[in-house]
Amino acid sequence: MDKQTQIELEAAAFRTLREHLMEKRTDVQNIDMMNLAGFCRNCLSRWYQEAANARGIEMSKEEAREIYYGMPYSEWKDKHQTEANAEQKAAFKVAFAENVGEDKA
């Protein structure tokens, strides 16, 4: 497989993952994804931002989230996210530190 085809397939897989999380599984909470898998929708938007920044494209966290979510993050949260309980928050603190790092907060 040539490099361009590989890039196109990887991009298609990313788009399918995004569609799945944003349209088919809006019931899945970001905090639960992070606690179970070590990443969430916010991580995907951050990785998008980091890829843009690495290519010299200035993009803020808020801009990347709006691109990924298709709306301001606050709007997504209001529509789809529920308040986390104490157990979820405690697990998140550990998962975030292990998978993202405190410097990315």
PyRosetta script that sets phi, psi and omega in degrees:
from pyrosetta import init, pose_from_sequence

init()
pose = pose_from_sequence("MDKQTQIELEAAAFRTLREHLMEKRTDVQNIDMMNLAGFCRNCLSRWYQEAANARGIEMSKEEAREIYYGMPYSEWKDKHQTEANAEQKAAFKVAFAENVGEDKA")
pose.set_psi(1, 134.7)
pose.set_omega(1, 179.4)
pose.set_phi(2, -79.6)
pose.set_psi(2, 161.9)
pose.set_omega(2, -174.1)
pose.set_phi(3, -60.7)
pose.set_psi(3, -42.5)
pose.set_omega(3, -178.6)
pose.set_phi(4, -63.3)
pose.set_psi(4, -41.3)
pose.set_omega(4, 178.0)
pose.set_phi(5, -63.5)
pose.set_psi(5, -41.7)
pose.set_omega(5, 178.1)
pose.set_phi(6, -60.1)
pose.set_psi(6, -45.5)
pose.set_omega(6, 179.2)
pose.set_phi(7, -60.8)
pose.set_psi(7, -43.7)
pose.set_omega(7, -179.5)
pose.set_phi(8, -65.0)
pose.set_psi(8, -39.4)
pose.set_omega(8, 178.1)
pose.set_phi(9, -67.8)
pose.set_psi(9, -41.2)
pose.set_omega(9, 177.0)
pose.set_phi(10, -63.2)
pose.set_psi(10, -41.1)
pose.set_omega(10, 177.9)
pose.set_phi(11, -64.2)
pose.set_psi(11, -40.2)
pose.set_omega(11, 178.3)
pose.set_phi(12, -64.6)
pose.set_psi(12, -39.9)
pose.set_omega(12, 178.1)
pose.set_phi(13, -64.0)
pose.set_psi(13, -41.1)
pose.set_omega(13, 177.5)
pose.set_phi(14, -61.9)
pose.set_psi(14, -45.5)
pose.set_omega(14, 179.7)
pose.set_phi(15, -61.8)
pose.set_psi(15, -38.3)
pose.set_omega(15, 178.5)
pose.set_phi(16, -67.5)
pose.set_psi(16, -41.3)
pose.set_omega(16, 176.3)
pose.set_phi(17, -61.3)
pose.set_psi(17, -46.2)
pose.set_omega(17, 179.0)
pose.set_phi(18, -59.8)
pose.set_psi(18, -47.7)
pose.set_omega(18, 179.5)
pose.set_phi(19, -59.6)
pose.set_psi(19, -43.2)
pose.set_omega(19, 179.9)
pose.set_phi(20, -59.9)
pose.set_psi(20, -47.3)
pose.set_omega(20, -177.8)
pose.set_phi(21, -72.7)
pose.set_psi(21, -31.4)
pose.set_omega(21, -173.9)
pose.set_phi(22, -92.5)
pose.set_psi(22, -24.7)
pose.set_omega(22, -175.2)
pose.set_phi(23, -117.1)
pose.set_psi(23, -37.0)
pose.set_omega(23, -174.9)
pose.set_phi(24, -96.4)
pose.set_psi(24, -27.1)
pose.set_omega(24, -175.8)
pose.set_phi(25, -129.1)
pose.set_psi(25, 49.7)
pose.set_omega(25, 176.9)
pose.set_phi(26, -66.7)
pose.set_psi(26, -16.0)
pose.set_omega(26, 178.6)
pose.set_phi(27, -72.7)
pose.set_psi(27, -21.1)
pose.set_omega(27, -179.3)
pose.set_phi(28, -77.1)
pose.set_psi(28, 121.8)
pose.set_omega(28, -177.0)
pose.set_phi(29, -79.7)
pose.set_psi(29, 142.0)
pose.set_omega(29, 177.2)
pose.set_phi(30, -55.3)
pose.set_psi(30, -42.3)
pose.set_omega(30, -176.6)
pose.set_phi(31, -63.7)
pose.set_psi(31, -37.2)
pose.set_omega(31, 178.0)
pose.set_phi(32, -69.2)
pose.set_psi(32, -38.6)
pose.set_omega(32, 176.0)
pose.set_phi(33, -60.6)
pose.set_psi(33, -46.4)
pose.set_omega(33, -178.6)
pose.set_phi(34, -63.9)
pose.set_psi(34, -43.2)
pose.set_omega(34, -177.9)
pose.set_phi(35, -66.5)
pose.set_psi(35, -33.8)
pose.set_omega(35, -177.8)
pose.set_phi(36, -91.9)
pose.set_psi(36, -39.9)
pose.set_omega(36, -171.7)
pose.set_phi(37, -110.4)
pose.set_psi(37, -14.5)
pose.set_omega(37, -179.6)
pose.set_phi(38, 83.7)
pose.set_psi(38, 9.6)
pose.set_omega(38, 174.1)
pose.set_phi(39, -155.4)
pose.set_psi(39, 163.3)
pose.set_omega(39, 178.6)
pose.set_phi(40, -148.7)
pose.set_psi(40, -173.0)
pose.set_omega(40, 179.8)
pose.set_phi(41, -59.4)
pose.set_psi(41, -38.2)
pose.set_omega(41, 179.2)
pose.set_phi(42, -63.8)
pose.set_psi(42, -36.7)
pose.set_omega(42, 176.4)
pose.set_phi(43, -63.3)
pose.set_psi(43, -43.2)
pose.set_omega(43, 178.4)
pose.set_phi(44, -60.3)
pose.set_psi(44, -41.0)
pose.set_omega(44, 178.3)
pose.set_phi(45, -68.6)
pose.set_psi(45, -35.2)
pose.set_omega(45, 178.0)
pose.set_phi(46, -67.1)
pose.set_psi(46, -41.1)
pose.set_omega(46, 177.8)
pose.set_phi(47, -62.9)
pose.set_psi(47, -36.2)
pose.set_omega(47, 175.5)
pose.set_phi(48, -62.6)
pose.set_psi(48, -47.3)
pose.set_omega(48, 178.5)
pose.set_phi(49, -60.1)
pose.set_psi(49, -46.6)
pose.set_omega(49, -179.0)
pose.set_phi(50, -62.4)
pose.set_psi(50, -38.5)
pose.set_omega(50, 177.4)
pose.set_phi(51, -64.9)
pose.set_psi(51, -42.1)
pose.set_omega(51, 177.7)
pose.set_phi(52, -63.4)
pose.set_psi(52, -48.8)
pose.set_omega(52, -179.2)
pose.set_phi(53, -60.4)
pose.set_psi(53, -37.9)
pose.set_omega(53, 179.4)
pose.set_phi(54, -64.7)
pose.set_psi(54, -22.5)
pose.set_omega(54, 179.0)
pose.set_phi(55, -99.0)
pose.set_psi(55, 12.4)
pose.set_omega(55, 177.6)
pose.set_phi(56, 81.6)
pose.set_psi(56, 12.7)
pose.set_omega(56, 177.9)
pose.set_phi(57, -96.7)
pose.set_psi(57, 113.8)
pose.set_omega(57, 179.6)
pose.set_phi(58, -70.9)
pose.set_psi(58, 125.8)
pose.set_omega(58, 179.6)
pose.set_phi(59, -150.5)
pose.set_psi(59, 128.1)
pose.set_omega(59, 178.0)
pose.set_phi(60, -83.2)
pose.set_psi(60, 167.5)
pose.set_omega(60, 176.1)
pose.set_phi(61, -58.9)
pose.set_psi(61, -43.2)
pose.set_omega(61, -179.1)
pose.set_phi(62, -65.0)
pose.set_psi(62, -41.0)
pose.set_omega(62, 178.3)
pose.set_phi(63, -64.0)
pose.set_psi(63, -43.6)
pose.set_omega(63, 179.8)
pose.set_phi(64, -64.2)
pose.set_psi(64, -40.9)
pose.set_omega(64, 178.5)
pose.set_phi(65, -63.9)
pose.set_psi(65, -41.2)
pose.set_omega(65, -179.9)
pose.set_phi(66, -65.4)
pose.set_psi(66, -38.0)
pose.set_omega(66, 175.9)
pose.set_phi(67, -64.0)
pose.set_psi(67, -48.4)
pose.set_omega(67, -177.5)
pose.set_phi(68, -65.5)
pose.set_psi(68, -49.7)
pose.set_omega(68, -176.2)
pose.set_phi(69, -77.1)
pose.set_psi(69, -19.3)
pose.set_omega(69, -177.8)
pose.set_phi(70, 76.7)
pose.set_psi(70, 13.0)
pose.set_omega(70, -179.2)
pose.set_phi(71, -170.1)
pose.set_psi(71, 165.4)
pose.set_omega(71, 174.6)
pose.set_phi(72, -57.5)
pose.set_psi(72, 142.1)
pose.set_omega(72, -177.6)
pose.set_phi(73, -57.8)
pose.set_psi(73, -37.3)
pose.set_omega(73, 179.9)
pose.set_phi(74, -59.9)
pose.set_psi(74, -36.6)
pose.set_omega(74, 178.2)
pose.set_phi(75, -67.6)
pose.set_psi(75, -43.3)
pose.set_omega(75, 177.3)
pose.set_phi(76, -59.1)
pose.set_psi(76, -46.3)
pose.set_omega(76, -179.8)
pose.set_phi(77, -59.3)
pose.set_psi(77, -45.0)
pose.set_omega(77, -179.7)
pose.set_phi(78, -61.4)
pose.set_psi(78, -36.7)
pose.set_omega(78, -177.0)
pose.set_phi(79, -80.3)
pose.set_psi(79, -34.9)
pose.set_omega(79, -165.7)
pose.set_phi(80, -128.1)
pose.set_psi(80, -18.0)
pose.set_omega(80, -174.9)
pose.set_phi(81, -100.4)
pose.set_psi(81, 145.4)
pose.set_omega(81, 177.0)
pose.set_phi(82, -109.8)
pose.set_psi(82, 163.9)
pose.set_omega(82, 178.8)
pose.set_phi(83, -68.3)
pose.set_psi(83, 131.8)
pose.set_omega(83, 178.8)
pose.set_phi(84, -77.0)
pose.set_psi(84, 145.9)
pose.set_omega(84, 176.1)
pose.set_phi(85, -86.9)
pose.set_psi(85, 174.2)
pose.set_omega(85, -175.7)
pose.set_phi(86, -61.2)
pose.set_psi(86, -39.5)
pose.set_omega(86, 179.7)
pose.set_phi(87, -64.6)
pose.set_psi(87, -43.8)
pose.set_omega(87, 177.8)
pose.set_phi(88, -62.1)
pose.set_psi(88, -42.6)
pose.set_omega(88, -179.2)
pose.set_phi(89, -64.3)
pose.set_psi(89, -40.2)
pose.set_omega(89, 178.7)
pose.set_phi(90, -65.5)
pose.set_psi(90, -43.6)
pose.set_omega(90, 178.6)
pose.set_phi(91, -65.4)
pose.set_psi(91, -36.6)
pose.set_omega(91, 179.1)
pose.set_phi(92, -63.1)
pose.set_psi(92, -42.4)
pose.set_omega(92, -179.5)
pose.set_phi(93, -56.4)
pose.set_psi(93, -43.2)
pose.set_omega(93, 178.8)
pose.set_phi(94, -68.6)
pose.set_psi(94, -49.2)
pose.set_omega(94, -178.0)
pose.set_phi(95, -61.2)
pose.set_psi(95, -41.0)
pose.set_omega(95, 179.8)
pose.set_phi(96, -63.8)
pose.set_psi(96, -46.9)
pose.set_omega(96, -179.3)
pose.set_phi(97, -61.9)
pose.set_psi(97, -40.5)
pose.set_omega(97, -177.9)
pose.set_phi(98, -73.6)
pose.set_psi(98, -34.8)
pose.set_omega(98, -171.2)
pose.set_phi(99, -105.7)
pose.set_psi(99, -26.1)
pose.set_omega(99, -177.2)
pose.set_phi(100, -114.4)
pose.set_psi(100, -46.9)
pose.set_omega(100, -178.0)
pose.set_phi(101, 101.9)
pose.set_psi(101, 142.8)
pose.set_omega(101, -177.4)
pose.set_phi(102, -62.2)
pose.set_psi(102, -27.4)
pose.set_omega(102, -178.6)
pose.set_phi(103, -70.5)
pose.set_psi(103, -11.3)
pose.set_omega(103, -179.1)
pose.set_phi(104, -98.5)
pose.set_psi(104, 1.8)
pose.set_omega(104, -176.3)
pose.set_phi(105, -63.0)
pose.dump_pdb("model.pdb")
